[in-house]
Structure formats: structure tokens, C-alpha cells
Amino acid sequence: MAAPFGQPVPKRKKEPHIYPEPFIGPPLATHAQTFILLHGRGSNGEKFGVEFLASKISDGKTIPELFPGMKFVFPTAKKRRARAYNRALVRQWFDGVPIDEQEGMSREEKEWQVEGLVESGRFLRGVVDGEVSCVGAKNELVNPERNLDASEEDGDDDPFATSDNDDDFDFEQDTGPSSIASQVTDFVRQNMELPSLPHEIEPAFLKTPVFLGHGKGDEKVKIGLGRDVVGLGRGLGMDVRWVEYEEGHWYKVPDEIDDIVGFLRGAV
């Protein structure tokens, strides 16, 4: 609405519900690969990125020093109303019920996270596409599960909660892993508002190696949840490397950084 003649136009409030520009760790040499990592609830890309890029392996080197051609991209989630925290504005990729309260969730509570997952998925797809245009799809490394930075947040985001009810997702029990993988793909793509894939096409996630690390003493995201995810992934035929650490709600330095470096060397 225009201000009355002769009066200053009121300033618009800064919109908090947007995705800021990602924090970038530029390559130290010719750009050959891109590594995209997501922060946890309540954090941001810059805070997580600065700490992660400074983390050293056992010999004292950092990941950028070991992979000089790698660009690091740390997107930042927009602020969302957190129902579990009196609707406070929190940077989170999606809203959800705290993990320790998820048993016996209502359908409405399970669906809290869907809107954010769909929207964040679209945003991150744009980030990935932009990097693919620079280096090619084979050189894109994406960490969508937050397995490197779990302790930066409250640990309450659980994207697997939507599929833990037989009323929501009923696997055909007499099918093999590849058929079940197709069912999982259909289920996820439907919830993410993406078109279905022809069933003769093997889901891409079956060919994507996964590294998951978890602290045994994690009080926010219990290690049993991590083990459940590993069992689900391997049951679908995924190549999952799982490592447990004598650590709490954080990635362990240098042990886990050593393992991440080993994983990346096998991937690139």
C-alpha cells in the first residue's frame, strides 16, 4: 500500500523465510568436484562450513588440502516455525516432532515435515543442478542426510518418520530388494511431489555409496536410529558404510574426518 502524500514510505520488514546464499569453500586448484553438505537444525551453512573445513585428519591436514580441486558448498536452511518449540523461528530444512517424542505420532504430526522436505528439496535441486553444470554429474558429491554435522542441531529431524506406519506405506512382502526399492522410490517421489520413474529404471540411490557415522553416546539422536537407517538401506541393496564412534552428538575429530577422507578417496 502506498504511503499518504508527503509521508515517508514505511520500510518493509526483512523477510526471514528465504534461503540465504550458500557458504562456499572455493577449490584450491582447478575445480574438479563439488561437495555439498547440510547443516543441522538451528545452525547455518557458514557456521558449519568454517568448522568443518578447519577440521584436520590424523596427519594434521584438512580436507581442502587433501582435495585441492574440490569446491565445498554449505547451503543454509530458511527459518521455519517450529511447532515443537512454541512456533519459534528456527533455521531447519523441515519441521518435525522431536525424535524422542515420535513414538505414537498422529498422521498430522507425521505430515508436518512433508511441506519443508518438498520445498527444501526443490531448493537443493537447484543448488545441485548449478554445480553439475560446472563440473558434470559424475563429480558431484552430496551429503543430504546430515550425517557429518548431527550435533550442530537439536537432533529432532527424522525424515524416515513418514514411512514407519503400515497405513502409510505397505511393502509387498513377497518381492525382492529391487522391487521393494522401486516401491520406496515411488513412495518418496510421491511425497516429494515428483513424477514417478518407469519401474524398468533402477533407482539411482542403489548405485550411490553412502557413509554414515554416529556417536555411541549421542543423547539427542540415539544410535539405534542410525542402526535402523543402515538396516533399511542395506535391506534395499544400498552400499552403506557404517562406523560407530566413542563420541556424543558431534562428528569425532580426527577419527571420523579420517574415515570421511577415506570414503571420498574411494568415491572420486
C-alpha positions in Angstrom: 0.0 0.0 0.0 1.4 3.4 -0.9 2.1 5.9 1.9 0.0 9.1 2.0 1.4 12.0 0.0 4.2 13.8 1.8 4.9 10.9 4.2 7.9 8.6 4.0 7.3 5.1 2.7 7.4 2.6 5.6 10.3 0.2 5.4 9.5 -3.4 4.7 10.4 -5.9 7.3 13.3 -8.2 6.3 11.8 -11.5 5.1 13.2 -14.3 7.3 11.6 -17.1 5.3 14.1 -17.3 2.5 17.2 -19.3 1.7 20.4 -17.3 2.1 23.2 -17.7 -0.3 25.3 -20.8 0.5 28.6 -20.5 2.2 31.4 -21.5 -0.3 34.7 -23.1 0.3 36.4 -22.5 -3.0 38.8 -25.0 -4.6 42.5 -24.5 -4.0 43.2 -25.7 -7.6 41.3 -26.2 -10.8 37.7 -27.0 -9.9 37.1 -30.8 -10.4 34.5 -31.8 -7.9 31.9 -30.2 -5.7 30.9 -31.5 -2.2 27.6 -30.2 -0.8 26.9 -30.5 2.9 23.9 -29.6 5.0 23.9 -28.1 8.5 21.6 -29.2 11.3 18.7 -27.5 12.9 19.4 -24.1 14.4 22.8 -23.7 12.7 23.7 -22.3 9.3 26.0 -23.0 6.4 28.7 -20.6 7.4 29.0 -21.8 11.0 29.1 -25.4 10.0 31.3 -24.8 7.0 34.0 -22.9 8.8 34.3 -25.6 11.5 34.2 -28.5 9.1 36.8 -27.1 6.7 39.2 -26.4 9.6 38.9 -30.0 10.9 42.1 -32.0 10.5 42.8 -35.6 9.9 45.4 -37.6 11.9 48.4 -36.2 10.0 47.3 -32.6 10.5 45.9 -31.9 7.1 42.5 -30.5 6.2 40.1 -32.0 3.7 40.6 -29.0 1.3 44.3 -29.6 1.4 43.8 -33.3 0.5 41.3 -32.5 -2.2 42.6 -29.2 -3.7 40.2 -29.5 -6.8 37.1 -29.8 -4.6 34.7 -27.0 -4.0 32.6 -27.1 -0.8 29.1 -25.8 -0.8 27.2 -25.3 2.5 23.6 -24.2 1.9 21.6 -22.6 4.7 18.1 -23.6 5.5 15.4 -20.9 5.7 13.7 -20.1 9.0 10.6 -22.1 9.7 8.1 -22.1 12.5 8.9 -24.9 14.8 5.7 -26.4 16.3 7.6 -28.3 18.9 9.2 -25.1 20.2 6.2 -22.8 20.6 6.4 -21.9 16.9 9.7 -20.1 17.3 11.5 -19.2 14.0 14.4 -21.7 13.6 16.6 -22.5 10.7 15.6 -26.0 9.7 15.2 -27.9 6.5 11.8 -29.1 7.6 9.6 -29.0 10.7 9.0 -32.1 12.7 8.3 -33.7 16.1 11.3 -34.1 18.4 12.8 -37.6 17.9 12.3 -38.6 21.5 8.6 -37.9 21.1 7.9 -39.6 17.8 6.5 -42.9 19.1 2.8 -42.9 18.6 2.7 -39.8 16.4 -0.6 -38.8 14.7 -0.8 -38.7 11.0 -0.9 -34.9 11.2 2.3 -34.9 13.2 4.0 -37.2 10.6 2.9 -34.8 7.8 4.5 -31.7 9.5 7.8 -32.4 7.8 6.5 -33.0 4.3 6.0 -29.4 3.3 9.5 -28.5 4.3 11.0 -31.5 2.7 9.3 -30.7 -0.6 10.3 -27.1 -0.5 13.9 -27.7 0.6 14.2 -30.5 -1.9 13.4 -28.1 -4.7 15.9 -25.5 -3.4 18.7 -28.1 -3.1 17.9 -29.5 -6.5 18.7 -26.0 -7.8 22.0 -26.0 -5.9 22.9 -29.4 -7.3 22.0 -28.5 -10.8 24.1 -25.4 -10.7 27.1 -27.3 -9.6 26.5 -30.1 -12.1 26.6 -27.5 -14.9 30.1 -26.6 -13.7 31.7 -29.9 -13.1 29.4 -32.6 -14.5 27.2 -35.1 -12.7 29.9 -37.6 -12.0 31.9 -35.1 -9.9 29.0 -34.1 -7.6 29.2 -35.2 -4.0 26.1 -34.6 -1.9 25.5 -35.1 1.8 21.7 -34.9 2.2 21.4 -36.9 5.4 23.3 -34.5 7.7 25.5 -37.5 8.9 28.5 -35.2 9.2 27.0 -32.5 11.4 24.3 -34.1 13.5 25.4 -32.4 16.8 25.0 -28.9 15.4 21.3 -29.1 15.9 18.7 -30.3 18.4 18.7 -33.7 16.6 15.0 -33.7 16.1 14.7 -34.0 12.3 13.8 -37.6 11.2 12.9 -37.8 7.6 12.3 -41.5 7.9 9.3 -41.0 10.3 6.8 -40.6 7.5 7.3 -44.3 6.4 7.2 -46.1 9.8 3.4 -46.7 9.7 1.9 -49.6 7.8 -1.1 -47.4 7.0 1.2 -45.0 5.2 3.4 -47.5 3.3 2.7 -51.2 2.9 5.6 -53.1 1.3 4.7 -56.1 -0.8 6.2 -58.9 1.3 6.7 -61.4 -1.5 9.0 -59.2 -3.5 12.8 -59.0 -3.7 15.0 -56.0 -2.8 15.0 -54.4 -6.2 11.2 -54.5 -6.3 10.9 -53.0 -2.8 13.4 -50.3 -3.8 11.1 -49.4 -6.7 8.2 -49.2 -4.2 10.3 -47.0 -1.9 11.2 -44.7 -4.8 7.5 -44.4 -5.8 6.6 -43.6 -2.2 9.3 -41.0 -1.7 8.7 -39.3 -5.0 5.0 -39.2 -4.5 5.5 -37.5 -1.1 8.1 -35.1 -2.6 5.7 -34.2 -5.4 7.9 -35.6 -8.1 6.8 -37.6 -11.1 7.1 -41.4 -10.9 10.0 -43.2 -12.6 9.5 -46.1 -15.0 10.0 -49.3 -13.0 12.4 -50.7 -15.5 14.8 -47.9 -14.5 17.0 -48.8 -11.5 16.7 -46.2 -8.7 19.9 -44.0 -8.7 20.3 -44.4 -4.9 21.1 -48.1 -5.3 24.3 -47.1 -7.2 25.2 -44.3 -4.8 27.7 -45.2 -2.0 26.8 -43.9 1.5 28.9 -43.1 4.5 27.1 -42.9 7.9 28.9 -42.2 11.2 27.3 -42.0 14.6 28.4 -41.4 18.2 27.6 -44.2 20.6 27.0 -41.6 23.3 24.6 -39.4 21.3 21.8 -38.3 23.6 19.9 -36.3 21.0 19.8 -38.8 18.2 20.0 -42.3 19.7 22.4 -44.6 17.9 19.7 -47.2 17.5 18.0 -44.8 15.0 21.2 -44.8 12.9 21.4 -48.5 13.0 17.8 -48.7 11.8 18.7 -46.5 8.8 21.6 -48.7 8.0 19.5 -51.8 8.1 16.9 -50.1 5.9 19.5 -49.0 3.3 21.3 -52.4 3.2 17.9 -54.2 3.0 17.2 -52.2 -0.1 20.5 -53.2 -1.6 22.4 -49.9 -1.0 26.2 -49.8 -0.4 26.3 -48.3 3.1 29.5 -47.9 5.2 28.6 -47.6 8.8 31.0 -46.5 11.6 30.3 -46.1 15.3 32.4 -43.7 17.4 33.1 -43.2 21.1 31.5 -39.8 20.8 28.4 -37.9 21.6 26.3 -35.6 19.5 29.0 -34.4 17.1 31.4 -35.8 14.4 34.6 -37.0 16.0 37.9 -35.4 15.1 40.2 -36.7 13.8 38.7 -40.3 13.6 35.6 -39.5 11.6 37.4 -37.0 9.4 39.9 -39.7 8.6 37.0 -42.0 7.6 35.4 -39.3 5.5 38.6 -38.8 3.7 38.9 -42.5 3.0 35.3 -42.6 1.8 35.9 -39.6 -0.5 39.0 -41.1 -2.0 37.0 -44.2 -2.9 34.3 -42.0 -4.4 36.4 -39.6 -6.5 
